Amino acid sequence: MPAGGAPPGAAPDPSVPDPSVLDAEEVARAHRVDPAAGLSDAEASARLVEHGPNELRAARTHPLWKRIVAQFADPLIILLLAAVVISIAAWIIEGAHGAPVDAIVIAVIIVANAVLGLVQEARAEHAVAALAEMTEARSQVLRAGRIVTVPAAELVPGDVLVLAEGDQVGADGRLLRANSLHIAEASLTGESQPVEKDAATLSAPASIGDRNDMVFKGTAVTRGTGRAIVTATGMRTEMGAIATMLDETESEASPLQTEVGRLGRMLGRVVIVIALVVMVTLALVEGIHSLADVVTILLLGVSLAVAAVPEGLPAVLSVVLALGVQRMAKRNAVVKSLSSVETLGSASVICTDKTGTLTQNQMTIERVVTASGTVELGGVGYRPVGSATVGGRPLEAGPLREEAELVLGAGSLANDAQLAEVDGTWRIEGDPTEAAFLVAARKLDGVPERAAGFERTGEVPFSSERKMMSTVHRRGDGTAYVLSKGAPDVLLGRCTRVRVGDGSAVLDDAGRERILGEVEALSANAFRTLGVAYREAPEFDAVPAVSGVDAGRAAAPEDGATASAAGQPGRAAASAPDDVDETHERDLVFAGVVGIIDPPRPEVRPAVAEAHAAGIRIIMITGDHPATAARIAADLGIIEPGGPARTGAELDAMDDREFRDAVRNVSVFARVSPAHKLRIVDVLQADGQVVAMTGDGVNDAPALKSADIGIAMGITGTEVTKEAARMVLADDDFATIVEAVREGRVIFDNIRKFLRYLLYSNMGEVLTVFLGVVFAGVLGLSQASGDAIVVPLLATQILWINLVTDSAPALAMGVDPEIDDVMARPPRGIHDRVIDGRMWAGIASTGLTMSIATLLVIDVFLPGGLIPGGTDGIDVARTAGFTTLVFMALLAPFNARSEYSSAFRGLLSNRWLLAAVGLGIVLQVLVVTLPPLQTAFGTAPLDWAHWLVAITAATLVIWVEELRKAWMRWRRSSRRK
Ligand SMILES: Nc1ncnc2c1ncn2[C@@H]1O[C@H](COP(=O)(O)OP(=O)(O)OP(=O)(O)O)[C@@H](O)[C@H]1O
């Protein structure tokens, strides 16, 4: 059948029963796909339109009107709207003279504010959606005869899935073939052990857990390979059937969001109490003489509550987090949820892999150590050109050369990497450790040429647990060999002989010691070591083994057997691969060890120093040899030279207490398996640490999930780890993690700046009104205008400050550049409050300064009061006070930028802030000078003396805080001495 020959619209029959009891060919026919070629691109697109995206739940979109209604759903806003209605009613009752200015102005401000809220929410949502796109899951499929990677959301029924270790299964499918395919289905069935799959058709329908010829969306390939025809996508998958129970799209509120929410509610209650007190005090002290007085009191109280309760806080918080997350993504750290940003900022331990994260993963074999000596290979990178020397002299023919050829030849056959020259540069595909063998083999003349006659007929794949891999290769004459390579210490356990020249000798204890000593010496010099071993495998011979042959071949492989494909041995295309497993990796002949150099990334050392200065501990957790690991850790400054390293085997021998002590005191763990990572995370967390942990292999997923911040490698990582992680490193670079931590801290700092600022101005307003009402008599306010109620600020003025002039500087605080070096302090404790005692002190002092200065300016211009001599009416005096307060609120952000540093530090560094403050000043000048705005906001024209006094008084907000900070700095430094 031609690939994708079916017309779109002719959907696979949904009534096709259970594909697990149908032959794979039948399933392919039902889905009109050629299993060997997959769908054509056109057909796949057509089916995508027809079946919709392969997603568990269509993103819930809220219609605009619902969003608008939501903006007004706040009880306070409803109260304010009610007050507006009452004031209009009062205006009508009193004869509808003029216009109900206050009511109209308040209504306009509320609407404008709702629009602002909508815009902010949309922005945050947009940023979150962009993130989701960056971390979208991918799947490999066969399309038009080629294996391509597509977003998993674009899978369609009939697609041929190509599955390999570490893949996330993108859709439900019927297996076409499975090569020791093991799948973890815990997410679907709860079964904790991976299940081995088999393409053989089931004889009778079975429950999901037993449908061995099927794979299911949302499960993970832990081992092996396979292909499957997609039979269901999206909500029609088994996962879709239970998706109603799981709400994947619901993003949980982060601790910070929860805390800020709690803070908001607390402030809300306090402010409402204050507003009530203000209203009652006004009513008692000033007395109510008319309906207008009632309306004035009501509007003032409710406006005060609306202005001072930070109801927009959660939205602004998401915007600030989302912008930060976008900045991080630009620097290769892709965070999957907003909440991870804050966790990152408080990370106190980073557990990192070595290979590829701390090092360049640019593997070059520089030494080949065998029974007869050491060969040194020259050359750089993957260019397969370089000298082969012994003690500085060219490598001659002889036992050493034969042994070295065998090591590199066998190592490049037991190999899945590829090497090719593209446009003059040598490129590799696959694992760099393996590619290093292909490169090195080419540096010895003749080795690659002798490869042609070998065919790969089976394999036991590499895993980080086993730390070795083997292949079965058959020569043209039918004789078969097991070829193994892996960690020398592991491999030696499976060897009984050692290769010497063109024969072999029994491997005794002394021989083992010698080899381990050589490995140790290489490792101590930062070489990554890999051993190579082999054995003849008559059980896999093409021609049945004749008795007696075994003994006769004990010293092989001679001649052609050392041959290597320095080119591309590739996977066996054998129709029926040999059934090889770990039991075949026995009685091996140890051929030798290679020493591989994998240079550290240059940017890591400074990043390590930066992290240490920031109070963050770094722990290297690697599968590599302890001596290699310790040496590289020391080179990078992670530990002192000669510092200790513990191995997985040592950890296994420890009881819980010893394990805990080891994790507390040792920063290099080598030869560990993924299971150790999980235990290390647990111990660190029990110690109260916030742990970031990197991983790339499928078995790292549990540790990544369990860490506070699981970090997956974007380049070398598997889909499963990316799924389990909270952050994906697009460049696999350790330095990026440290950068991300810095960014996380900056974002957290900015949120604090923003909160500080918001609370400054809210506190300023609330205290101004509260103190103004309580001390009205002292300040000369109550005598100001006969009988009518006199308030220090009008309701509309309060809303103006809080909802108009303050908004832009507040947002600018959220994107403020780093003022204090965030990496110069220890990580924030996970239980630390966002607003601590010191911050509250700053808020209280600034709030008090603002209110006292405002009230004194009003007093100055009013007759009587504390400062006599004023001659102005209440309107002018209040306008001067109002202006003072606004200007203070526009200067306060500069205070808010740091706990200790002067407001003048980095004064001009935030252009958003400068623009916001500029805008605020212009708006304030307009509200005081433009007649229509004067009417709307009850302001009166000011002369130069008023402006001068207002501006001068406003700067007090800076000076007072400067003094307080200077004192705090002095106290801090004297405490340190
Ligand atoms: N492709 C391979 N074939 C055979 N053995 C390998 C292969 N890759 C690595 N090894 C051996 O297994 C050991 C562990 O490898 P693993 O990939 O688990 O960790 P690693 O790459 O050394 O370090 P890290 O955990 O820091 O990434 C290596 O030290 C090496 O001796």
The ligand as an SDF file (V2000), in Angstrom:
LIG
                    3D

 31 33  0  0  0  0  0  0  0  0999 V2000
   28.9050    4.0360   25.3830 N   0  0  0  0  0  0  0  0  0  0  0  0
   29.5040    3.3830   26.3580 C   0  0  0  0  0  0  0  0  0  0  0  0
   29.8340    2.0960   26.2100 N   0  0  0  0  0  0  0  0  0  0  0  0
   30.4250    1.4320   27.1970 C   0  0  0  0  0  0  0  0  0  0  0  0
   30.7280    1.9700   28.3620 N   0  0  0  0  0  0  0  0  0  0  0  0
   30.4480    3.2450   28.5850 C   0  0  0  0  0  0  0  0  0  0  0  0
   29.8050    4.0260   27.5960 C   0  0  0  0  0  0  0  0  0  0  0  0
   29.6340    5.2470   28.0810 N   0  0  0  0  0  0  0  0  0  0  0  0
   30.1220    5.2460   29.3160 C   0  0  0  0  0  0  0  0  0  0  0  0
   30.6190    4.0420   29.6330 N   0  0  0  0  0  0  0  0  0  0  0  0
   31.2360    3.6540   30.8910 C   0  0  0  0  0  0  0  0  0  0  0  0
   30.2740    3.7360   31.9200 O   0  0  0  0  0  0  0  0  0  0  0  0
   30.6790    4.6620   32.9040 C   0  0  0  0  0  0  0  0  0  0  0  0
   29.4750    5.4220   33.4020 C   0  0  0  0  0  0  0  0  0  0  0  0
   28.9050    6.1520   32.3550 O   0  0  0  0  0  0  0  0  0  0  0  0
   27.6780    7.1070   32.5940 P   0  0  0  0  0  0  0  0  0  0  0  0
   27.2070    7.5200   31.2680 O   0  0  0  0  0  0  0  0  0  0  0  0
   26.7550    6.4980   33.5650 O   0  0  0  0  0  0  0  0  0  0  0  0
   28.3100    8.3040   33.3520 O   0  0  0  0  0  0  0  0  0  0  0  0
   29.3190    9.3600   32.7960 P   0  0  0  0  0  0  0  0  0  0  0  0
   28.9560    9.7050   31.4160 O   0  0  0  0  0  0  0  0  0  0  0  0
   30.6970    8.8940   33.0270 O   0  0  0  0  0  0  0  0  0  0  0  0
   29.1900   10.5530   33.7630 O   0  0  0  0  0  0  0  0  0  0  0  0
   27.9450   11.4760   34.1390 P   0  0  0  0  0  0  0  0  0  0  0  0
   27.1110   10.6240   35.0300 O   0  0  0  0  0  0  0  0  0  0  0  0
   28.6340   12.5550   34.8710 O   0  0  0  0  0  0  0  0  0  0  0  0
   27.2960   11.9530   32.9130 O   0  0  0  0  0  0  0  0  0  0  0  0
   31.7330    5.5270   32.2390 C   0  0  0  0  0  0  0  0  0  0  0  0
   32.6880    5.9780   33.1540 O   0  0  0  0  0  0  0  0  0  0  0  0
   32.3710    4.5830   31.2410 C   0  0  0  0  0  0  0  0  0  0  0  0
   33.4200    3.8550   31.8420 O   0  0  0  0  0  0  0  0  0  0  0  0
  1  2  1  0
  2  3  1  0
  2  7  2  0
  3  4  2  0
  4  5  1  0
  5  6  2  0
  6  7  1  0
  6 10  1  0
  7  8  1  0
  8  9  2  0
  9 10  1  0
 10 11  1  0
 11 12  1  0
 11 30  1  0
 12 13  1  0
 13 14  1  0
 13 28  1  0
 14 15  1  0
 15 16  1  0
 16 17  2  0
 16 18  1  0
 16 19  1  0
 19 20  1  0
 20 21  2  0
 20 22  1  0
 20 23  1  0
 23 24  1  0
 24 25  2  0
 24 26  1  0
 24 27  1  0
 28 29  1  0
 28 30  1  0
 30 31  1  0
M  END
$$$$
